[in-house]
Amino acid sequence: MTSSATVLYIMLASPGDVGDGREAVLRAITGWNEAHTRTRGVVVVPLRWESVAPQAGDHPQTIINAALLDNADALIGIFGSRVGTATPTAISGTVEEVDRAIVDGKRVHLWFSTAPHPNEVDLEQLAALRSFQEDLRQRSLYGTYANAEDLVVHVWRAIESDIDALGLGVPETTVQRSGAQLVVQAGSENVAEQDSRGRLKNRVRRFIELTNAGDVDAVDLTVRAGDREANLLYDGDRPRTLHAGQTQRFRYDLSIADGIPTSAMVRWVEGSQERERAFDI
């Protein structure tokens, strides 16, 4: 079965030290396409420097700009502990891409990793990155991510934001859906907490996020860690309704005995039918 779709081109910009983050962005794009392209009439295409054919005659950054940035509708930029290699006009190629995208009025989403820096971190690169981050603080709203799973959730939301802002795809009033369509993503966030002595410490709060992308409510919904005996999800065994278009989060803590869950078992009632499905997370 064939179908037509509008293309949303998103450029992926980053220095070379965030390979896991780049893979997370691609995973988010692939997941979104699999879940929504047919019903929403939009396919998201990532633009990456790895896909640019080698050529001579100009500076590499100029070639990348012409091949990718000039054809992008939006840009996703991620940073770890480096700002990148300088170009003739900017402190790094990634910074040049970000600044040009902003000037050109493209949709720009930026995230900085909060993961510990490697032992061999380049202090000059780290200082340059902090300076760039401070400059952005005055003119942009950026986010952070703790790990690859966290970034997948952020990118998924950015795609939805871009589609809505650019008016792409099939209007929601004409989308043909049938039933509840559940999308499950795992993520985490850093939360500042005070200890008994009043000192601030960062704590990683993990969660599983459920979205009902269908047009029918999922009633009496419960969530369990599908591959673990213990129910690691706070309040996951309390039946609730996940309305069409709604998103809910279920927090969990890691257990030494049970380890990190790799799947979530979701049960719900749709109409008069009881349904059950395991989702990889």
PyMOL commands that set and color helices and strands:
alter all, ss='L'
color gray80, all
select helices_A, chain A and resi 19-40+49-51+60-67+69-71+93-103+123-137+148-166+172-174
alter helices_A, ss='H'
color red, helices_A
select strands_A, chain A and resi 6-13+42-47+74-79+107-113+143-145+182-194+200-212+218-225+240-242+247-252+263-270+273-280
alter strands_A, ss='S'
color yellow, strands_A
deselect
rebuild
show_as cartoon
